[in-house]
Amino acid sequence: MSRARGDEGQSSVELALTLPFVLLLLLALVQAGLFVRDQVLVIHATREAVRVAAVSPDVGRVENAARQSTNLDPALLQVTRSARGEPGSTVTVRVDYESPVRVPLVGLAWKSTRLSATATIRIES
């Protein structure tokens, strides 16, 4: 099969035009994976905090449990706990995290994502 005259660099030009879009899509996919990882860590922090809240009335211990249980940035983590009642009632802990964009080019279109998790547990005596 012979080529028409002037078609010699067509595939190179097509690759040069589509490669940036493919790379951006790949970087966005990596960033989405990082958001999923952060969500799993937020859920873990919430579970750790609610376990502490079930046995301790100290709000500071609950916040420290959430902050120290994962390697999330503590400055971006917010922990709230419902009022603690008598043994046998429940306590609820909510952890919110402002997950930053870590992939450089994706940060131009996407600033951050707010992730949260809530857990409820029965208070121990």
Secondary structure as the mmCIF struct_conf table of DSSP 4:
data_model
#
loop_
_struct_conf.conf_type_id
_struct_conf.id
_struct_conf.beg_label_comp_id
_struct_conf.beg_label_asym_id
_struct_conf.beg_label_seq_id
_struct_conf.end_label_comp_id
_struct_conf.end_label_asym_id
_struct_conf.end_label_seq_id
HELX_LH_PP_P HELX_LH_PP_P1 SER A 2 ALA A 4
TURN_TY1_P TURN_TY1_P1 ARG A 5 GLY A 6
TURN_TY1_P TURN_TY1_P2 GLU A 8 GLY A 9
HELX_RH_AL_P HELX_RH_AL_P1 GLN A 10 VAL A 55
HELX_RH_AL_P HELX_RH_AL_P2 VAL A 59 GLN A 68
BEND BEND1 SER A 69 THR A 70
BEND BEND2 LEU A 72 LEU A 72
HELX_RH_3T_P HELX_RH_3T_P1 PRO A 74 LEU A 76
STRN STRN1 LEU A 77 ARG A 81
HELX_LH_PP_P HELX_LH_PP_P2 SER A 82 ARG A 84
BEND BEND3 GLU A 86 GLU A 86
TURN_TY1_P TURN_TY1_P3 PRO A 87 GLY A 88
BEND BEND4 SER A 89 SER A 89
STRN STRN2 THR A 90 PRO A 100
HELX_LH_PP_P HELX_LH_PP_P3 VAL A 101 VAL A 101
BEND BEND5 VAL A 103 VAL A 103
TURN_TY1_P TURN_TY1_P4 PRO A 104 PRO A 104
HELX_RH_3T_P HELX_RH_3T_P2 LEU A 105 LEU A 108
TURN_TY1_P TURN_TY1_P5 ALA A 109 ALA A 109
STRN STRN3 SER A 112 ARG A 122
HELX_LH_PP_P HELX_LH_PP_P4 ILE A 123 GLU A 124
#
